[in-house]
Amino acid sequence: MKNNIDSKIKKYFNVNIEFIKLFFILFIVNILIYGQKIFYYSLPADDYMRFYGDDNTRLLITNSARWGQAFMNDYIFSGVLQIMPYLHGIIGIFSFTLLGFLTIRFFNITNKLDIFIGTLLISATPMFAHNLFFSTNITTWITLVFGLYGFMLLFKKNIYLKLLGFLLLVFSIANYQTIIQVTITITIFKLIFELININDIKSMKFILMKYIYIIAIIAIAYFVSYEINELVLRINGWEHEHRLAKAKEIAPLSNYLHRLKNTYISWIKLDHFQNQFNIFYALLSILGIFSAILLKISNNGTNTVKIIATAIIIILLASIPIIINLPVLLGLNIPPRAHFTIGWVIAGFYILQVKLFKKNFKIIPLSLSIILLIINIYYISIFFDAGIRQTNSDILRANLIVNRIRMNNQYTTEPVSFKIVGGRKFNVLGWDLKFEQPFSTHWAKYKIFKYFTDLKFKKMNESEWAKMKKYIIDKNERIYDYPGKNSIIVYKNKVVLFLDSSRINMLINKRKYLNKFKNKQPDVVAKFNIYLEDNIIYYKKEHCNKEDIKNQFFLRIYNDKNIKNNRVNKNLDFYFYDRGVLKNGTCIAAVPLKDIEYSRIYTGQFVRGKKIIWEINLYR
């Protein structure tokens, strides 16, 4: 038995040794392309959130429907294995290279240059760079390989291999649903390659049925993964908040038609070289479509077969934008890091072109692809350079904040009760990804202080914050955003860092504006009497109670006196306690209209989504 296995392994290596060597050359090339991920340190907001095994199981299952990734993070990549950027970088690059290499070999390409270019078109893309930036995506990269290999097993005759392939695909979908788009894209191009060579109707029917079966298996794998996620939600008593649950909701037909239109006109938004990418993606796509049609028309077979096969090929090619932007069709947002299906699409178009142009004009697709790869490499280099500088800047800023806390006259000892108010971007040159920065995300802003500074703290509770807020409002005329002079308030072993001071300043101004109120005759008598004084609008009600102020106030500013004109110049809707006080049975609120030009004010109170309680118009 052992000799038999050894013999098979030796035979496999003897037959495929040249391709194995080529794969490792490609792996080394990709290490050089993505090298900054391995040789330098970078950390985005999601990695802060999950750092050292922070529990994000519920988030993954309720928000992303990724039960597989949640369980892998809990039981395999947990603790210090959760984030090891250098090791994870190597594994990620290996996985991307393998994904590209296996795909091109699955397309039965034997020319080494075409394998080389095709593999890099799939594996060395800005989208994979965005994905690789998250060290905690390690489960994604590994299980993408599982999913691709499982998909390939579906083409085997052995029923047990098919079953294994199905299970691998289910688990891959449970880690990252984008594998669905990848496998459907591969299916489309594999079918196109076969249709090009078909000469009779009978063979065409057989092939079409085979690929319909493959698509059906992918769909079933998705539904199985979805139902397992639903089961986990029910067992834990968690709400159905995840993206797939939202996508499942039935929308009006007009919504789907609008989304369908967007799948064809939406470009992937990249941080650098946007126009260059658009041009080369478009050129390679147009040439690929032209090649597919011309290959079929010029092939042997009856005119009937050619017409039917060409029509099917055109339909398949027309469906590609929908597959790339599938989440858009479902009403979901898709970040650049999940858009890596585009690599498979461009590689498919490249193969169609080299099949058509062969030796004489192969320089055309080859040149276009090499230029695109050069742009990819430049993008990846700039992206990681900016990301590394962003990480360094964020960690330095966190430590500077700690130094300022300790230098404050009010500072005594640690641990302190710590409160961070709001979020804010502090992006370096070339980096403008808000939700990949710790200071702009609620799930990461405390983690950077916990893991990258020596500040000993606990998060401030609500009662402590209420006392601290009163102290800040009473003692300050204005609070400035960090790094402003009073953006860090230290008082009685409590610390508040203001990344966004707009709300606290509104509360400070509330006191100032209410003290200015002269209580003259109202300009308009209503449920709340309205006063206009010194470019401030006041709302006052005697014999007032909490029931009167529980609903939101609307305040809309218009430059047109025509009531039928609904173009709002300024929306200043507010809740009472943001702008007012209830004292001794009297309610009074103040909203400044400073520097706002208007000819009409429309204000009142409403129950959101239901009815208007009261309303009035004031004219200038």
C-alpha positions in Angstrom: 0.0 0.0 0.0 2.8 2.4 1.0 4.8 1.5 -2.1 1.8 2.2 -4.2 1.2 5.6 -2.7 5.0 6.4 -3.1 4.8 5.3 -6.7 1.8 7.6 -7.4 3.5 10.6 -5.8 6.7 10.0 -7.7 4.8 9.7 -10.9 2.9 12.9 -10.3 6.1 14.8 -9.6 7.8 13.4 -12.6 4.9 14.4 -14.9 4.3 17.9 -13.3 7.8 18.9 -12.1 8.0 21.8 -14.6 4.6 23.2 -13.5 5.6 22.8 -9.9 8.8 24.8 -10.5 6.7 27.4 -12.3 4.3 27.7 -9.4 7.1 28.4 -6.9 8.7 30.9 -9.3 5.2 32.7 -9.3 5.1 32.5 -5.6 8.5 34.2 -5.3 7.4 36.9 -7.8 4.2 37.5 -5.7 6.3 37.7 -2.5 8.3 40.5 -4.2 5.1 42.2 -5.3 3.4 42.0 -1.9 6.7 42.1 0.0 5.8 45.2 2.1 3.1 43.1 3.9 5.8 40.7 5.0 8.7 42.9 5.7 6.9 45.9 7.3 4.2 46.2 9.9 0.7 47.4 9.2 -2.6 47.0 11.1 -6.1 48.1 10.0 -9.1 48.7 12.3 -10.5 45.2 11.9 -7.3 43.7 13.1 -7.4 45.9 16.2 -10.9 44.6 16.9 -9.9 41.0 16.8 -6.5 41.5 18.2 -5.3 38.6 20.4 -8.6 36.7 20.2 -11.1 39.4 21.1 -14.5 37.8 20.7 -16.0 38.7 17.4 -17.9 35.4 16.8 -21.3 37.1 17.1 -20.3 39.9 14.8 -19.2 37.5 12.0 -22.3 35.4 12.3 -24.9 38.2 12.7 -23.4 40.8 10.5 -21.6 38.7 7.8 -23.2 35.3 7.9 -19.8 33.7 8.2 -20.2 30.9 10.7 -17.2 29.1 9.2 -14.9 32.0 9.8 -16.3 32.6 13.3 -15.6 29.0 14.3 -12.1 29.0 12.7 -11.3 32.2 14.6 -12.6 30.6 17.8 -10.9 27.2 17.6 -8.0 27.4 15.2 -6.8 31.0 14.6 -7.3 32.2 18.2 -5.1 33.8 20.8 -1.8 35.0 19.4 -2.5 33.0 16.2 -5.3 35.5 15.5 -2.9 38.1 14.2 0.6 37.3 13.0 1.0 39.7 10.1 4.3 38.3 8.7 3.4 34.6 8.8 -0.2 35.4 7.7 1.2 37.5 4.8 3.2 34.6 3.5 0.2 32.2 3.8 -2.0 34.8 2.1 0.4 35.3 -0.8 0.8 31.5 -1.2 -3.0 31.1 -1.3 -3.5 33.8 -3.9 -0.8 32.4 -6.1 -2.3 28.9 -5.8 -5.8 30.2 -6.6 -4.5 31.8 -9.8 -2.3 28.9 -10.8 -5.0 26.2 -10.2 -7.5 28.3 -12.2 -5.2 28.6 -15.3 -4.3 25.0 -15.2 -8.0 24.1 -14.8 -8.5 26.0 -18.1 -6.1 23.4 -19.7 -3.4 26.0 -20.4 0.0 24.5 -20.9 2.0 27.4 -22.3 4.2 28.5 -19.4 4.1 32.2 -20.4 0.3 32.2 -20.5 0.2 30.4 -17.1 2.6 33.0 -15.7 0.6 36.0 -17.0 -2.8 34.5 -16.2 -1.8 33.6 -12.7 -0.5 37.1 -12.0 -3.6 38.7 -13.5 -5.6 36.7 -10.9 -3.3 36.9 -7.9 -1.5 40.3 -8.1 -4.4 42.8 -8.0 -5.3 45.8 -5.9 -8.4 43.9 -4.6 -6.2 41.2 -3.2 -3.9 43.8 -1.7 -6.9 45.3 0.1 -7.8 41.9 1.4 -4.2 40.9 2.3 -4.0 44.1 4.4 -6.2 42.4 7.0 -4.1 39.8 8.8 -7.2 38.4 10.4 -8.5 37.5 7.0 -6.2 34.4 7.2 -9.2 32.1 7.3 -10.5 33.7 4.1 -7.4 33.1 2.1 -7.0 29.4 3.1 -10.7 28.6 2.6 -10.8 30.3 -0.8 -8.3 27.6 -1.8 -10.6 25.0 -0.2 -13.6 26.4 -2.2 -11.7 26.4 -5.5 -10.4 22.9 -5.0 -13.9 21.7 -3.9 -15.4 23.3 -7.0 -12.9 21.5 -9.2 -13.8 18.2 -7.6 -17.4 18.7 -8.7 -16.2 17.9 -12.3 -14.8 14.5 -11.2 -16.8 11.3 -11.9 -16.3 9.7 -8.5 -19.3 10.5 -6.3 -17.3 10.6 -3.1 -14.9 13.2 -4.6 -18.0 15.2 -5.7 -19.4 15.0 -2.1 -16.0 16.2 -0.7 -16.0 19.0 -3.2 -19.5 20.1 -2.2 -18.6 20.1 1.5 -15.4 22.1 0.9 -17.4 24.6 -1.1 -20.0 25.0 1.6 -17.3 25.6 4.2 -15.6 28.1 1.9 -18.8 30.0 1.4 -19.2 30.1 5.2 -15.9 31.9 5.4 -16.3 34.3 2.5 -19.2 34.4 0.1 -17.1 35.9 -2.8 -16.0 32.4 -3.6 -19.5 32.1 -5.2 -18.7 34.8 -7.7 -15.3 33.3 -8.4 -16.6 29.8 -9.1 -19.5 31.1 -11.3 -17.0 33.2 -13.2 -14.7 30.2 -13.8 -17.8 28.2 -14.8 -18.8 30.8 -17.4 -15.3 30.9 -19.0 -14.9 27.1 -18.9 -18.3 26.8 -20.7 -17.3 29.5 -23.3 -14.0 27.6 -24.0 -16.0 24.4 -24.6 -18.7 26.0 -26.6 -16.1 27.5 -29.0 -15.0 23.9 -29.8 -18.5 22.4 -30.1 -19.6 21.3 -33.6 -23.0 19.6 -33.0 -26.2 20.2 -31.2 -26.1 17.0 -29.2 -22.7 17.8 -27.6 -23.9 21.4 -27.0 -27.0 20.1 -25.0 -24.8 17.7 -23.0 -22.3 20.5 -22.1 -25.0 23.0 -21.2 -26.7 20.5 -18.9 -23.3 19.7 -17.2 -22.7 23.4 -16.5 -26.3 24.0 -15.4 -25.7 21.2 -12.9 -22.5 22.9 -11.7 -24.3 26.2 -11.1 -27.1 24.4 -9.3 -24.6 22.7 -7.0 -23.0 26.1 -6.2 -26.5 27.5 -5.4 -27.3 24.6 -3.2 -23.9 25.0 -1.4 -24.8 28.6 -0.7 -28.3 27.8 0.7 -26.8 25.0 2.9 -24.3 27.5 4.3 -27.0 30.1 4.8 -29.2 27.6 6.7 -26.4 26.5 8.9 -25.8 30.2 9.8 -29.5 30.6 10.5 -29.3 27.5 12.8 -26.4 29.1 14.7 -28.4 32.3 15.1 -31.4 30.4 16.5 -29.3 28.4 18.9 -27.7 31.5 20.3 -30.8 33.6 20.2 -29.2 36.3 18.0 -31.1 38.6 15.7 -31.0 38.2 11.9 -28.9 41.3 11.2 -26.5 39.9 8.6 -26.1 41.1 5.1 -27.6 38.0 3.5 -30.7 38.3 5.6 -31.1 41.9 4.4 -30.5 40.7 0.8 -33.2 38.1 1.2 -35.8 40.8 1.7 -38.0 41.2 -1.3 -37.7 44.7 -2.8 -39.9 46.3 -5.5 -39.1 45.4 -9.1 -38.0 48.9 -9.8 -35.3 48.6 -7.2 -33.9 45.5 -8.8 -33.9 47.1 -12.3 -32.0 50.1 -10.8 -29.5 47.8 -9.2 -29.2 45.8 -12.4 -28.3 49.0 -14.2 -25.7 49.8 -11.6 -24.0 46.5 -12.1 -23.1 47.6 -15.6 -22.2 51.2 -15.0 -20.4 50.9 -11.6 -16.6 51.0 -11.6 -14.5 49.6 -8.8 -13.4 52.5 -6.7 -9.7 52.4 -6.2 -7.4 54.8 -4.3 -4.9 55.2 -7.1 -4.7 55.0 -10.9 -8.5 54.8 -11.3 -8.5 56.0 -14.9 -5.7 53.7 -15.9 -7.4 50.6 -14.5 -10.7 51.6 -16.2 -8.9 51.9 -19.6 -7.1 48.6 -19.4 -9.9 46.6 -17.9 -12.1 48.0 -20.7 -9.6 47.2 -23.4 -8.9 43.7 -22.3 -12.7 43.1 -21.8 -13.6 44.4 -25.3 -10.8 42.4 -27.0 -11.8 39.3 -24.9 -15.5 39.6 -26.1 -14.4 40.1 -29.7 -12.1 37.1 -29.4 -14.8 34.8 -28.0 -17.2 35.6 -30.8 -14.6 35.5 -33.6 -13.3 32.1 -32.3 -16.8 30.6 -32.5 -17.7 32.0 -35.8 -14.4 30.9 -37.4 -14.6 27.3 -35.9 -16.0 24.3 -37.7 -19.7 23.3 -37.4 -23.0 24.0 -39.0 -24.4 27.6 -39.2 -27.1 26.6 -36.7 -24.6 25.4 -34.1 -22.5 28.6 -34.7 -25.5 30.9 -34.3 -26.9 29.2 -31.1 -23.4 28.8 -29.5 -22.5 32.4 -30.3 -25.8 33.7 -28.8 -25.1 31.7 -25.7 -21.6 33.0 -25.5 -22.8 36.6 -25.8 -25.4 36.0 -23.0 -22.7 34.5 -20.8 -20.3 37.4 -21.5 -23.2 39.9 -20.8 -23.8 38.3 -17.4 -20.2 38.9 -16.2 -20.7 42.4 -14.9 -23.7 41.1 -12.8 -21.5 38.3 -11.4 -18.7 40.8 -10.5 -21.2 43.1 -8.8 -23.6 40.5 -7.5 -23.8 42.1 -4.0 -24.9 45.3 -5.7 -27.8 43.5 -7.3 -28.8 42.2 -3.8 -28.8 45.7 -2.4 -25.5 45.4 -0.6 -22.3 47.4 -0.5 -19.1 45.8 -1.7 -15.7 47.1 -0.6 -12.7 46.9 -3.0 -11.2 44.0 -1.0 -14.2 41.8 -2.0 -14.0 42.7 -5.7 -11.2 40.3 -6.6 -13.4 38.3 -9.0 -12.3 40.9 -11.5 -8.9 39.2 -11.6 -10.5 35.9 -12.9 -12.5 37.9 -15.4 -9.4 39.6 -16.9 -7.5 36.3 -16.9 -10.4 34.7 -18.8 -10.4 37.4 -21.4 -6.6 37.1 -21.7 -6.9 33.4 -22.5 -9.6 34.0 -25.1 -7.3 36.5 -26.8 -4.2 34.3 -26.9 -6.4 31.5 -28.3 -7.5 33.8 -31.1 -4.3 35.8 -31.8 -1.9 32.8 -31.2 1.7 33.6 -32.4 1.3 36.4 -34.9 -0.6 39.0 -32.9 -0.2 37.6 -29.4 1.9 40.6 -28.6 -1.4 42.6 -28.3 -3.0 40.9 -25.3 0.5 40.2 -23.9 1.5 43.9 -23.9 -1.9 45.0 -22.5 -1.7 42.5 -19.7 1.9 43.3 -18.8 1.0 47.0 -18.6 -1.9 46.2 -16.4 0.3 44.1 -14.2 2.8 47.0 -13.9 -0.1 49.3 -12.8 -1.2 46.6 -10.3 2.3 46.4 -8.9 2.6 50.2 -8.5 -0.8 50.3 -6.8 0.1 47.5 -4.4 3.4 49.2 -3.5 1.7 52.6 -2.9 -1.2 51.0 -1.0 1.0 49.1 1.5 3.5 52.0 1.9 0.6 54.3 2.8 -1.0 51.6 5.1 2.3 51.1 6.9 2.8 54.8 7.5 -0.9 55.0 8.6 -0.3 52.3 11.2 2.9 54.0 12.5 1.1 57.3 12.7 -1.9 55.9 14.6 0.3 54.1 17.1 2.5 57.2 17.6 -0.7 59.4 18.0 -2.1 57.0 20.7 1.1 57.3 22.7 1.2 61.1 22.3 -2.3 61.2 23.7 -1.2 59.1 26.7 1.7 61.5 27.3 -0.7 64.5 27.2 -2.9 62.8 29.8 0.0 62.2 32.1 1.3 65.8 31.7 -2.1 67.3 32.7 -2.2 69.1 36.0 -5.3 67.1 37.1 -3.7 63.7 36.4 -3.1 61.7 39.6 -2.7 57.9 39.1 -3.8 55.0 37.0 -6.0 53.1 36.1 -8.2 56.0 34.8 -11.8 55.9 33.6 -11.4 56.6 29.9 -14.0 57.9 27.5 -13.4 58.6 23.7 -16.0 60.8 22.2 -16.7 60.4 18.5 -14.4 59.3 15.7 -12.0 61.1 13.3 -9.8 60.3 10.3 -6.1 61.1 10.7 -5.1 59.8 7.3 -1.5 60.1 5.9 -0.7 60.9 2.3 -2.2 58.3 0.0 -4.5 56.7 2.6 -8.1 57.8 2.9 -9.8 54.6 4.1 -11.9 55.8 7.0 -13.1 52.4 8.3 -9.6 51.0 8.3 -8.3 53.5 10.8 -8.7 52.9 14.5 -9.6 56.4 15.6 -12.6 56.6 13.2 -14.2 53.2 14.2 -16.0 52.5 17.5 -14.7 48.9 17.6 -11.0 49.8 17.4 -10.4 53.1 19.1 -10.1 51.7 22.7 -8.1 48.6 21.4 -5.2 50.8 20.1 -4.7 52.2 23.6 -5.0 48.7 25.2 -2.5 47.0 23.0 -0.1 49.7 21.8 0.3 52.0 24.8 1.0 51.4 28.5 -2.1 53.4 29.7 -4.0 51.5 32.4 -7.7 52.3 32.0 -11.2 51.1 32.1 -14.0 52.3 29.9 -16.0 55.1 31.6 -19.5 54.0 32.6 -22.6 56.1 32.0 -22.9 57.6 35.5 -19.3 58.7 35.4 -19.8 60.2 32.0 -22.9 62.1 33.1 -20.9 63.7 36.0 -17.9 64.4 33.7 -20.2 65.9 31.0 -21.7 68.3 33.6 -18.2 69.4 34.7 -17.1 70.0 31.1 -20.2 72.0 30.2 -19.9 74.1 33.3 -16.2 74.9 33.0 -15.7 75.4 29.2 -16.9 77.9 26.6 -15.8 75.6 23.8 -14.2 72.2 23.3 -11.8 71.6 20.4 -11.3 68.4 18.5 -8.1 66.5 19.1 -5.3 67.8 18.9 -6.9 71.0 20.1 -5.8 72.6 23.3 -8.6 71.3 25.5 -9.5 68.2 23.5 -8.3 66.0 26.4 -10.1 66.7 29.7 -8.7 65.1 32.9 -10.7 65.4 36.2 -10.8 63.3 39.3 -9.2 60.2 37.8 -11.4 60.5 34.7 -10.2 61.2 31.2 -12.2 62.2 28.1 -10.7 62.4 24.7 -12.7 64.4 22.1 -12.1 63.3 18.6 -15.4 65.0 17.7 -16.6 67.9 19.9 -19.7 68.9 17.9 -22.2 67.4 20.3 -20.5 68.6 23.6 -20.3 72.1 22.0 -24.0 72.0 21.2 -24.7 71.2 24.9 -22.3 74.1 26.0 -24.0 76.5 23.6 -27.4 75.4 24.8 -26.7 76.9 28.2 -25.3 80.1 26.6 -28.2 80.5 24.3 -30.9 79.8 26.9 -29.3 82.4 29.2 -29.7 85.0 26.4 -33.5 84.4 26.2 -35.4 87.7 26.9 -38.9 86.1 27.1 -40.7 88.8 25.1 -43.9 88.3 23.2 -43.8 85.2 21.0 -43.5 85.7 17.2 -45.9 82.7 16.7 -48.2 81.1 19.1 -48.3 77.3 18.8 -48.1 74.2 20.8 -44.6 75.4 21.5 -44.5 79.2 21.2 -41.8 80.4 18.8 -39.5 83.4 19.4 -36.8 84.8 17.0 -34.1 86.7 18.9 -30.6 87.6 17.8 -30.7 85.0 15.0 -31.7 82.3 17.4 -35.0 80.4 17.3 -36.5 79.6 20.7 -39.2 77.1 21.5 -41.1 77.6 24.8 -44.0 75.8 26.5 -45.5 76.4 29.9 -47.0 73.5 31.9 -44.8 71.1 30.0 -44.1 67.5 30.7 -41.9 64.7 29.3 -44.7 63.5 27.0 -44.6 66.9 25.2 -40.9 66.6 24.4 -40.4 62.9 23.7 -40.9 63.2 20.0 -38.4 64.8 17.6 -38.6 68.4 16.5 -38.2 69.3 12.8 -36.6 72.5 11.7 -36.2 73.1 7.9 -34.8 76.3 6.4 -35.9 77.4 2.9 -34.8 80.2 0.6 -38.1 80.1 -1.2 -41.4 81.4 0.4 -43.4 79.0 -1.8 -44.7 76.2 0.4 -45.0 73.9 -2.5 -41.2 74.1 -3.1 -39.7 71.3 -1.0 -36.0 72.0 -1.6 -34.6 72.3 1.9 -31.7 74.7 2.3 -30.8 73.4 5.8 -32.1 70.6 7.9 -31.7 71.3 11.7 -34.0 68.6 13.1 -33.3 67.9 16.8 -34.3 66.1 20.0 -35.4 68.3 22.9 -32.6 67.5 25.4 -29.9 68.3 22.8 -31.2 71.9 22.6 -33.3 72.5 25.6 -34.2 72.0 29.3 -37.3 71.1 31.3 -37.3 73.1 34.5 -40.1 73.9 36.9 -42.7 72.7 34.4 -41.4 74.9 31.6 -39.8 73.6 28.5 -37.4 75.9 26.5 -35.1 75.1 23.6 -32.8 77.2 21.5 -31.4 76.6 18.0 -28.9 79.1 16.5 -29.5 80.2 12.9 -26.1 81.9 12.6 -24.9 82.6 9.0 -28.0 80.8 7.6 -29.8 82.7 4.8 -33.5 82.0 4.7 -36.9 83.4 3.6 -39.0 80.7 5.3 -38.7 78.5 8.4 -40.8 75.4 8.6 -40.8 73.8 12.1 -42.8 71.6 14.4 -42.8 68.2 15.9 -43.4 64.7 14.4 -43.5 61.0 15.1 -40.9 59.6 12.7 -42.5 57.8 9.8 -46.0 58.4 11.0 -47.5 61.8 11.5 -46.9 65.5 12.2 -48.0 66.5 15.7 -47.9 70.3 15.0 -46.3 72.6 12.4 -45.9 76.3 11.6 -44.3 78.4 8.9 -42.4 81.6 9.7 -41.6 84.1 6.9 -38.8 86.7 6.9 
